Amino acid sequence: MNSILNENSWVFDIAKCLIDSPYKKAARRFVELSLKLGNGPSQQVFRSLISISVFKEKVMIEKSDEHPIEPFIECLNKHSDLIEASLNTIDNLPKELNEENFDVWKDVVKSTGEHFGALFSDFTDEIYFEDGLKVVTDRLVKNDFPMDKLQGKKAIDAGCGGGRYSVALRKLGLGDVTGMDMSDTGLANARKRIEEHNIDGVNFKKGNVLDIPFEDETFDFVWSSGVLHHTTDMQKGVNELLRVMKTGGCGYFYLIENPGGIFWDTIDLLRILLKNVSFEFAQTIYKMAGVSSYDIFYILDHVQVPINIYSTPEEVEQLLKNAGAKSIRRLERGTDFDRVELIYNKQPYADYKYGVGENRYYYEK
């Protein structure tokens, strides 16, 4: 089956664990068999269900105090066995869909906006308002952000998705908050929610984080959480964040970490498994399987986005320095489920599970 990997060398660009990891052999088998599956309706249902099962088992491994490597190998082998068995049964069913359903990563900007817009729109009010506020509060307060200096200040949530963090920033005392995103679906849902809940001081604007539609020195506080690692030019995006920040202002910045442990290696393997499964198809199957709206977001968030770039802390800091940022400080705390928080609390084998934890930073201009 190695010839299958050789014929599909793109998989090595997505999943570095296929090249060097303690579970390389099991990961390669999982990918090899995934590549043999067809892309017809039945095969796409099967791919979606396998992805749910793998991710859920990965979560159980994370929660265990046992060393995670062997259980993760067993997880990959078990699901590989399922895929292998299916090749003699489910693959006898039609293997093709209409061409319009293939290569869902063609239009990066459009696909990314549609993907996140659909995911965020399904959040319950509890997740949107209450959980969103707790997450933002924990990530700022636990890391000693100057909250007193931010009261009443002008802020932007650059790449706001469905806008729940924009609302949370306003509730924390920011004076005027602009949520900006490329997703028409996400922005429409955000506007609907703040109107229904009579939230003032928050507005939403369509815009690209690589070309922010505001003048220089507009905002006192610039929030960008988990956005630029999905773009084609992270340095340009960081430059834009600093450009629209006022001199003396500060920012919150998050990029995916490298190394990322079993957490991100699982994401990579599922990105290969679901590459030709459309966003709508996967989300429909997840809902039919009883997966909650938040877990759909948590699993498919990075699995089905076109670009998913990993950076070391040193690389993130260099991006900020290149843009002229100063007083750069890596944030070591987070909300309860954040990987940096689990590392901070010394969860057993956290380095194997989570690598270095999220690249979250405080910086000033």
C-alpha positions as CSV (number, residue, x, y, z in Angstrom):
1,M,0.0,0.0,0.0
2,N,3.0,2.4,0.2
3,S,2.5,3.1,-3.5
4,I,-0.8,4.8,-2.6
5,L,1.0,7.2,-0.3
6,N,3.6,7.8,-3.0
7,E,0.9,8.7,-5.5
8,N,-0.7,11.0,-2.9
9,S,2.3,12.9,-1.6
10,W,0.0,15.8,-0.5
11,V,-0.9,13.8,2.6
12,F,2.7,14.3,4.0
13,D,2.1,18.1,3.8
14,I,-1.0,17.8,5.9
15,A,0.1,15.1,8.4
16,K,3.7,15.4,9.6
17,C,3.1,12.5,11.9
18,L,3.3,10.2,8.8
19,I,7.0,11.2,8.6
20,D,8.1,11.2,12.2
21,S,6.1,10.1,15.2
22,P,5.9,7.2,17.7
23,Y,2.7,6.1,15.9
24,K,3.9,6.6,12.3
25,K,3.2,3.0,11.2
26,A,-0.4,3.1,12.5
27,A,-1.0,6.6,11.1
28,R,0.2,5.5,7.7
29,R,-2.1,2.5,7.6
30,F,-5.0,4.7,8.6
31,V,-4.3,7.1,5.8
32,E,-3.5,4.4,3.2
33,L,-6.9,2.7,3.8
34,S,-8.7,6.1,3.9
35,L,-7.3,6.8,0.4
36,K,-8.7,3.5,-0.9
37,L,-12.2,4.5,0.1
38,G,-14.5,5.8,-2.6
39,N,-16.3,9.2,-2.4
40,G,-19.8,8.1,-3.0
41,P,-22.7,9.0,-0.6
42,S,-22.3,5.8,1.5
43,Q,-18.5,6.2,1.7
44,Q,-18.9,9.8,2.8
45,V,-21.3,8.8,5.5
46,F,-18.8,6.2,6.6
47,R,-15.9,8.7,6.6
48,S,-17.9,11.1,8.7
49,L,-18.9,8.5,11.3
50,I,-15.3,7.3,11.5
51,S,-14.1,10.8,12.1
52,I,-16.5,11.2,15.0
53,S,-15.4,7.9,16.6
54,V,-11.7,8.7,16.2
55,F,-12.0,12.2,17.7
56,K,-14.2,11.0,20.6
57,E,-11.7,8.2,21.4
58,K,-8.8,10.8,21.3
59,V,-10.7,12.9,23.9
60,M,-11.0,9.8,26.2
61,I,-7.2,9.2,25.8
62,E,-6.6,12.8,26.8
63,K,-8.7,12.5,29.9
64,S,-6.8,9.3,31.0
65,D,-3.8,9.4,33.3
66,E,-2.3,6.5,31.2
67,H,0.6,7.2,28.8
68,P,-1.2,8.1,25.6
69,I,1.0,6.6,22.8
70,E,-0.1,3.0,22.9
71,P,-3.8,3.8,23.4
72,F,-3.6,6.2,20.4
73,I,-1.9,3.5,18.3
74,E,-4.7,1.1,19.3
75,C,-7.3,3.7,18.3
76,L,-5.8,4.2,14.9
77,N,-5.5,0.4,14.3
78,K,-9.0,-0.3,15.4
79,H,-10.5,2.3,13.0
80,S,-8.2,1.1,10.3
81,D,-9.6,-2.4,10.7
82,L,-13.1,-0.9,10.3
83,I,-12.1,0.9,7.1
84,E,-10.4,-2.2,5.8
85,A,-13.5,-4.3,6.4
86,S,-15.6,-1.7,4.6
87,L,-13.6,-2.0,1.5
88,N,-15.3,-5.4,0.7
89,T,-18.8,-4.2,1.6
90,I,-19.6,-0.5,1.5
91,D,-17.3,0.1,-1.4
92,N,-19.6,-2.1,-3.6
93,L,-22.1,0.8,-3.4
94,P,-21.9,3.7,-5.8
95,K,-18.5,5.4,-5.4
96,E,-19.0,8.8,-7.1
97,L,-20.8,12.1,-6.3
98,N,-21.4,15.0,-8.6
99,E,-18.2,16.8,-9.5
100,E,-19.4,19.9,-7.7
101,N,-19.0,18.1,-4.4
102,F,-15.3,17.4,-5.0
103,D,-12.2,19.5,-4.1
104,V,-14.1,21.6,-1.5
105,W,-10.8,23.6,-0.8
106,K,-10.6,25.3,-4.2
107,D,-11.8,28.8,-3.2
108,V,-9.9,29.3,0.1
109,V,-11.5,32.6,1.2
110,K,-15.0,31.7,0.3
111,S,-14.8,28.1,1.6
112,T,-13.3,29.3,5.0
113,G,-16.0,31.9,5.5
114,E,-18.8,29.5,4.6
115,H,-17.4,26.8,6.8
116,F,-17.1,28.9,10.0
117,G,-20.3,30.8,9.3
118,A,-22.2,27.5,9.3
119,L,-20.5,26.2,12.4
120,F,-21.0,29.3,14.5
121,S,-24.6,29.8,13.5
122,D,-25.7,26.6,15.2
123,F,-24.5,27.6,18.7
124,T,-27.1,27.8,21.4
125,D,-27.6,31.1,23.2
126,E,-25.9,29.5,26.3
127,I,-22.8,28.7,24.3
128,Y,-22.8,31.9,22.4
129,F,-23.3,34.3,25.3
130,E,-22.4,32.6,28.6
131,D,-19.7,30.2,27.5
132,G,-18.2,32.9,25.2
133,L,-18.0,35.4,28.1
134,K,-16.3,32.8,30.4
135,V,-13.8,31.8,27.8
136,V,-12.8,35.4,27.0
137,T,-12.7,36.4,30.7
138,D,-10.5,33.5,31.7
139,R,-8.1,34.0,28.8
140,L,-7.7,37.7,29.6
141,V,-7.9,37.9,33.4
142,K,-5.8,34.8,34.1
143,N,-3.1,36.3,32.0
144,D,-3.1,39.7,33.7
145,F,-4.4,41.7,30.8
146,P,-4.7,45.5,31.8
147,M,-8.5,45.3,32.0
148,D,-8.7,48.7,33.8
149,K,-7.0,50.4,30.9
150,L,-9.3,48.7,28.3
151,Q,-12.6,50.0,29.9
152,G,-14.5,52.1,27.4
153,K,-11.8,51.7,24.7
154,K,-12.4,51.0,21.0
155,A,-11.7,47.4,19.9
156,I,-11.8,45.1,16.9
157,D,-12.4,41.4,16.8
158,A,-10.5,40.7,13.5
159,G,-12.0,37.5,12.1
160,C,-15.0,37.3,14.5
161,G,-16.8,34.4,13.0
162,G,-20.3,34.4,14.6
163,G,-19.3,37.3,16.9
164,R,-19.6,35.7,20.3
165,Y,-16.1,37.0,21.4
166,S,-17.1,40.4,20.1
167,V,-20.1,40.4,22.4
168,A,-18.0,39.1,25.3
169,L,-15.4,41.9,24.9
170,R,-18.3,44.4,25.1
171,K,-19.6,42.8,28.2
172,L,-16.2,43.0,29.8
173,G,-16.3,46.8,29.4
174,L,-14.8,47.6,26.0
175,G,-16.6,50.7,24.8
176,D,-17.1,50.2,21.1
177,V,-16.4,46.7,19.6
178,T,-16.3,46.0,15.8
179,G,-16.6,42.4,14.8
180,M,-15.1,41.8,11.3
181,D,-15.3,38.7,9.2
182,M,-15.6,37.4,5.6
183,S,-18.7,35.2,6.2
184,D,-22.0,36.7,5.3
185,T,-23.7,33.8,7.1
186,G,-21.8,34.4,10.3
187,L,-22.3,38.2,10.2
188,A,-26.0,37.9,9.6
189,N,-26.3,35.5,12.5
190,A,-24.3,37.8,14.8
191,R,-26.4,40.8,13.9
192,K,-29.6,38.9,14.6
193,R,-28.4,37.8,18.0
194,I,-27.3,41.2,19.3
195,E,-30.6,42.7,18.0
196,E,-32.7,40.0,19.7
197,H,-30.8,40.5,23.0
198,N,-30.6,44.3,22.8
199,I,-26.8,44.5,23.0
200,D,-25.4,47.9,22.2
201,G,-21.9,49.0,21.5
202,V,-21.2,46.1,19.1
203,N,-21.3,46.3,15.3
204,F,-20.3,44.0,12.6
205,K,-18.5,44.7,9.3
206,K,-17.5,42.5,6.4
207,G,-13.8,42.4,5.8
208,N,-10.6,40.4,5.1
209,V,-8.0,40.1,7.9
210,L,-5.3,40.5,5.2
211,D,-6.7,43.8,4.2
212,I,-8.6,45.3,7.2
213,P,-11.0,48.0,6.0
214,F,-10.0,50.7,8.6
215,E,-7.6,53.5,8.8
216,D,-4.2,53.4,10.6
217,E,-4.3,53.8,14.4
218,T,-8.1,53.2,14.7
219,F,-8.3,50.7,17.7
220,D,-7.0,50.7,21.2
221,F,-7.4,46.9,21.5
222,V,-7.0,44.4,18.7
223,W,-8.3,40.8,19.3
224,S,-7.4,38.1,16.7
225,S,-8.2,34.6,18.0
226,G,-7.5,31.6,15.7
227,V,-7.8,33.4,12.4
228,L,-4.5,34.0,10.6
229,H,-3.4,30.3,10.6
230,H,-6.3,29.8,8.1
231,T,-4.9,32.5,5.6
232,T,-2.5,32.6,2.7
233,D,-0.2,35.2,4.3
234,M,0.1,35.3,8.0
235,Q,2.8,38.0,8.1
236,K,0.6,40.3,6.0
237,G,-2.3,39.7,8.5
238,V,-0.1,40.5,11.5
239,N,1.1,43.6,9.8
240,E,-2.6,44.6,9.4
241,L,-3.3,44.0,13.1
242,L,-0.5,46.4,14.1
243,R,-1.4,48.9,11.4
244,V,-5.0,49.5,12.7
245,M,-3.8,49.5,16.4
246,K,-3.2,52.8,18.0
247,T,0.2,53.6,19.4
248,G,0.1,52.7,23.0
249,G,-2.6,50.1,22.3
250,C,-2.4,46.3,23.0
251,G,-3.6,43.1,21.5
252,Y,-4.5,39.4,22.0
253,F,-3.3,37.0,19.3
254,Y,-3.6,33.3,18.8
255,L,-2.1,30.9,16.3
256,I,-2.0,27.1,16.2
257,E,1.0,25.6,18.0
258,N,3.9,23.4,16.7
259,P,4.5,20.8,18.1
260,G,0.9,20.1,18.9
261,G,1.0,16.5,20.1
262,I,-1.7,13.8,19.6
263,F,-4.3,16.6,19.6
264,W,-3.2,18.1,16.3
265,D,-2.0,14.9,14.7
266,T,-5.5,13.6,15.1
267,I,-6.8,16.7,13.3
268,D,-4.4,16.2,10.5
269,L,-5.4,12.5,9.9
270,L,-9.1,13.5,9.9
271,R,-8.4,16.3,7.4
272,I,-7.1,13.6,5.0
273,L,-10.1,11.3,5.8
274,L,-12.7,14.1,5.2
275,K,-10.9,16.0,2.4
276,N,-13.5,15.3,-0.2
277,V,-16.5,15.4,2.1
278,S,-18.4,18.7,1.8
279,F,-19.0,20.9,4.9
280,E,-22.8,20.6,4.6
281,F,-22.6,16.8,4.2
282,A,-20.4,16.2,7.2
283,Q,-22.4,18.6,9.5
284,T,-25.6,16.8,8.5
285,I,-24.2,13.4,9.3
286,Y,-22.8,14.7,12.6
287,K,-26.3,16.1,13.6
288,M,-28.0,12.8,12.6
289,A,-25.5,11.0,14.8
290,G,-26.5,13.1,17.8
291,V,-23.3,15.2,18.0
292,S,-24.0,18.5,19.8
293,S,-23.6,21.8,18.0
294,Y,-20.6,22.7,20.1
295,D,-18.9,19.3,19.5
296,I,-19.6,19.7,15.8
297,F,-17.7,23.0,16.0
298,Y,-15.0,21.5,18.1
299,I,-14.3,18.6,15.8
300,L,-14.9,20.2,12.3
301,D,-13.5,23.6,13.2
302,H,-10.0,22.7,11.9
303,V,-10.7,19.4,10.2
304,Q,-12.6,20.9,7.3
305,V,-11.0,24.4,6.9
306,P,-8.8,24.7,3.7
307,I,-5.7,26.1,5.3
308,N,-4.5,25.1,8.8
309,I,-0.9,26.3,9.5
310,Y,1.1,25.4,12.6
311,S,3.8,27.7,14.1
312,T,6.4,27.3,16.9
313,P,6.3,30.0,19.6
314,E,9.5,31.4,18.1
315,E,7.9,31.7,14.7
316,V,4.8,33.5,16.2
317,E,7.0,35.9,18.1
318,Q,9.0,36.7,14.9
319,L,5.8,37.5,13.1
320,L,4.9,40.0,15.8
321,K,8.4,41.5,15.9
322,N,8.5,41.9,12.1
323,A,5.3,43.9,12.3
324,G,6.7,46.2,15.0
325,A,5.1,44.8,18.1
326,K,6.8,45.2,21.5
327,S,6.3,43.9,25.0
328,I,5.5,40.5,23.5
329,R,4.5,38.0,26.1
330,R,3.3,34.3,25.7
331,L,0.2,33.6,27.7
332,E,0.5,30.5,29.9
333,R,-3.0,30.3,31.2
334,G,-6.5,29.8,29.7
335,T,-10.0,28.6,30.3
336,D,-10.6,25.1,31.8
337,F,-10.3,23.1,28.5
338,D,-7.5,25.1,27.0
339,R,-4.4,23.0,26.3
340,V,-2.1,25.6,27.9
341,E,-4.3,25.4,31.1
342,L,-4.0,21.6,31.1
343,I,-0.2,21.9,30.7
344,Y,-0.1,24.6,33.5
345,N,-2.1,22.2,35.8
346,K,0.4,19.4,35.0
347,Q,-2.0,17.0,33.5
348,P,-0.1,13.6,33.1
349,Y,1.7,13.3,29.8
350,A,0.5,16.7,28.6
351,D,3.5,17.2,26.3
352,Y,2.6,14.0,24.4
353,K,-1.1,15.0,24.2
354,Y,-0.8,18.7,23.5
355,G,2.7,19.6,22.5
356,V,3.5,23.1,23.7
357,G,-0.1,24.3,24.0
358,E,-1.8,27.2,22.2
359,N,0.3,30.1,20.9
360,R,-1.6,32.9,22.6
361,Y,0.2,36.3,23.0
362,Y,-0.1,39.7,24.6
363,Y,1.6,42.5,22.7
364,E,1.7,46.3,22.4
365,K,2.4,48.9,19.8
